[in-house]
Amino acid sequence: MKAHVLAIAAMFSCGFVSNALAEPPPEPVVRLITEAVATGNPAVLKDTVDIAKRTYPGSAAEIDVLVANLQAQAEAARVARLQQLGFFEGWSGEGEIGASQTTGTIRNTTIAAGVKLNKLGIDWQHHLIGLVDYQRSRGVTTADRELASYEADYSFTPVLFASGLVQWEQDRFAGFSHRFTEALGVGYWIVKLPNLAWQVSGGPALRQASLINGTKQNDVSARGATQVLWTIMPGTVFSEDAGIYVGGKDNTYSSTTALTTQIFGSLSARVSFNINVESKPPPGIDNTSTISRFTLVYNF
C-alpha cells in the first residue's frame, strides 16, 4: 500500500514538473499563428507551426492547443456567418474573356467568354455557369455555341453528396438549335485535398432537343460527370471537366481540359481545349467538334 501511494505521488510530481517546464508561446508567435489560421491555407499554417515548434520546442504542446482552439473558433465563426447569408449573398467566382479579329485578305473574328459563380454553404453548394463561343472566318460563321447551367449539391457527408442540374445550350454546328437537360444524381469525392480534388457523379437525366432539321427529340439518359482540380504549384492550376450522356437516341460526350496560370493578383491566363461528340447528329453535321481557347480570367 505504501509503495502504491509513493508511485501515485511520483506521477503527480512528474506532472507538476512537466507543467512547470511548459513554456507558453510568446506573443509574436501567437500573433503569427493567428494570422496563419485566418488565411485558411493549410500549407501556410503548417509551415508557420513547424517553424514555431523548432524555434520554441518547449512550447510544442501549447502551440498545438492554440492551433486547435483558433481553428475551432474560426469554424464556429464561418458556420455562423453562412447561416445568416441570404440566397443572393456569399457568391464568388470568375469571369473569362478572349477575343481576336483579323482584317485584310483573311478576315477572322473570335469571341470566347464565360462566367462561373459558386456559393459554398454548410450543406448546400450552388454553381452557375454561362459560356459563349463564337467564330467567324471569311464572312462565314464557323462556331456559335452558348450554354447556361445551374447545379445544386447537398452534402450528406464530407465526401458523399446529391446533385441536381438544369442546363440550356444551343449549338447549330452540333445539330441542334437548343437543348434542355434536367438531371439528378449522387456524387462522391475520390480525393479531397487542398491541392488536389477529384469528384465523380452520376444519375438519370431527361433531355429535350430541337434539331436544326426541324424535328424534336426527347431522351431519357444516364448521366455521368467528373471534375478534377489540381494545383500543380502556387498560381498554376490544371482542371478537367467531363460529362457523358448514354442510353438515349443521341449519346453525348464532352470534355474541357484547361491550364490556368496566375499573372498577378486576381488576373490569370488560361489555355483550354474542349471536345464535344454527338453520336447521331442530323445528316450533314460532323459528330465531333472542338474549340481551343486562350482567355484572360479574373477571380472575384
N, C-alpha and C positions, 0 to 999 in steps of 0.2 A: 504493500500500500504506500509505504513511504517512497519507494522507487517510482511508483506511478505519479505521485504528486510532484516529485522532483522533475520528472520528464515533462509534465504539463507546464511547470514553471519555466523550464528551459525553452519550450516552444514559445511561450509568451515573451520571454526575454529576447529571443531571436526576432520576433515580430516587432517588438519595440525598437530594437537596434536597427532593423531594416527600415522602419518608418522614420527613425531619427536620421538615417543616412540618405533618405529620399530627398531629392532636390527639386523643388518646383521650378519649371522653366522660367527664365527671365522674361520680363515684359516684351522686349523686342521680338523674341521667339514666338510668344503668344500672338502678337500682332501679325507676324508673317504667316503663321499657320491659319489664323482667322481669315486673312486675305486670300490664302490659297483655297480654303474651303469655299469662300464666296465665289471664286471663279467657276466652280462646278466642273473643273477639269481634273480628272483622276491623276493624270500624269504629273501635272503641276503640284498637286497635293502630295503625291508620293515622293517627288524629288525634294520638296520642302521638308517633309517629315524625316526623310533619310539624313539630310544634312543636319537637321536639328538634333537627331539622336547621336550622330557622330560627334557633333560639337559638344553636346551635354549628355554623355552616356548615363550619368546618374539620374537623369530626368526621363528616361525612356518610358517607364510605366506611366508617369504623369502626362507625357505627351500623348500616349495612346488614349488615355481617359479624356484629355482635352479634345482630341480629334473626334472621338465618339460623341461627346456632348455637343460640339459645334455642328456635326453632321445631323444629329437628331433635331437640333433647333432649326437648322436650315430646311430640313424635310417638313417639319411642322409648319414653318412659315410658307413653304411652297404650296402645301395642301390647302392651308387657309386662304392663300391668295387665289388659287384656282377655284375654290368653292364660291368665291364672290364674283367671278367673272360671268358676264352675260355671253350669249352665243356670238355676238359680233366683236367681242373683246378677246385679246390674247392671241391673235393670229400673227404668224411670222411667215417668211417665205423668201422667194427670189423672183426676179424678172430677168429675162434674157432677150437679146435682140441682135440680129445680124442682118446686114443689107449691103447690096452692091449693085452697081449699074455701069455698064459699058456702052459707049456710043461709037459711031463710025461704021466701018464695014460690017462688024458683028455687034448687034445690039442685044444685050442681056440685062435682065432685071431679076434680082433675087432678094426675097424678104423672108426671114425666119424670126419669129417672135413667140414668146411664151411666158406664162406666169404660173407659179406654183405656190399655194398657200397651205399652211399647216397649223392646226390648233391641237396641242397636246394637253389633254385634261388628265384627271385622276384615273378614270376608267375608259373614257371615250377619247378617240382621236379622229379628227376631221381633216380631209385632204381635198383641195380644189385644184384642178389643172386646166389650163387653157393653152392651146398651141395653134399656130398658123405657119404654114409653109407655102410659099408662092414662088414660082419660077416662070420666066417668060424669055424666050430666045427667038431672035429673028422675027418678032411680031407674033409668035405662036406661044400660047400658054402650055408649058410642059409639066407643071406641077401646081396643084391647088388643093391643099388639104387643111381642114380645120377640125379641131377636137376640143370638147369641153366635158369634164367629168367631175363627179363628186363621190367620194368614198368615206364611209364612216366605219370605224373599227371599235369594238368593245372588248376590253381585256378581261378574261376570266382569271388568268394567272400572269405572271411576268412574261411567259413565253407562249401562251395559248390565247387566241382571240377569235372573235366572229367578225365578219365583214359584210358590208352591203355596198353595191356600186350601181350608179346610174351614169350613163355616158351617151353623148351625142357626137357624131362625126359625119363628115362629108368628104368624099374623095372620088371625083368622077374618073380619075385615072386608075382607080382600083375597081371601078364598075358600078358604084352606087352614088346617087345624088344625096342621100342621107341615110343614116342607120342609127337606131336607138338600141341600147343594151341595158338590161336590168339583171343584176347578179347577186346571189347570196353565197356565202362560203364560210369556211373555217380556216384559220391560218396558224402557223407555228413558226417561232423564231428558232432556226437551227443554230445560229450564232448571234449573240447579242453582247458585243464588247465595245469599249469606247472607240476603237479604231477599225472595227470590222463588224458589220451587221448583215445578216442574211435571213430572209424570211420567205416562206412559201405559203400559198393559199390555194384553195380550190372549192368548187361547188357548182350548182346548176345555174344556168343563165338563159334568159329569153332575149331574142334579137328580132327587130323589125326593120327591114331594109326596103328602100325604094331604089330599084336598079335603073341605070341610065337607059335601058331599052323599054322602060315604062312598066315593067312588071313589079309586083310586090313579092316579098319573100319573108316569111315568118319562120323562125327557127327555135327549137329547144336544144340547147347545147350544154356540154360540160366545160367549165372554165378552169384553167389553171394559170397561176401567176407566180413570179418570183422576182424579188428585188435584192440586189447586193449593193452595199455601200462600203468601200474600203479606203480608209485614209492611208495612203502609201507613205506619206511624210507630211509634216505640218504644212498646210496650204495646198496640198495636191490630193485630189480625191478621184478614185475610179468608181463608176457606177454602172450597173446593168439592170434594166427593167424589161422583163419579157412576159408575154402572155400568150395563151393559146385557147382557142375555142374549137371543140371537136364534137362530132355526133350529129350535126345539123346538115342542111342541104349544102352549106358552104362552110368549110373549115378555115380558120384564120390563125396565122402565127405572126406575131410582131415582136420586135426586139429593138431596144435603143441602148447602145453602148456609148459611154461618154468618159472623157478625162477632163477634169476641171482644175485649173491652177490659179491660185491667188496672185493678183498683180500687186495691189496694195489696198489696205483697208477692207472695205466691203465689195470691192470690184475684182472680178475674176475673168479669166478667158476659158472658153470651153470648146473642145472639138468633139463632135459626136457623129455616130453613124446609125441610121435607122433602116431596118428592113421590114417589109410587110408582104406577107404571102397570102393570097386568097386561092383556095383550091379550085373553085368553079366560078370564075368571073364570066360576065357576058361575052359572047363572041367578039373577037377583035381586040380584047383587053388582055395585056400581059398579066400573068398571075403573080409576078414578083415585081415590087417597086422598091427603090432605095433612095435615101436622101442623106447627103453628107452636109454637116453644118459647121461653121465656125462662128461663135457668138460671144458677146460680152455679157457677163452675168453680174447682177447687183443683188446682194443679200440685204434683207431688211427685217 
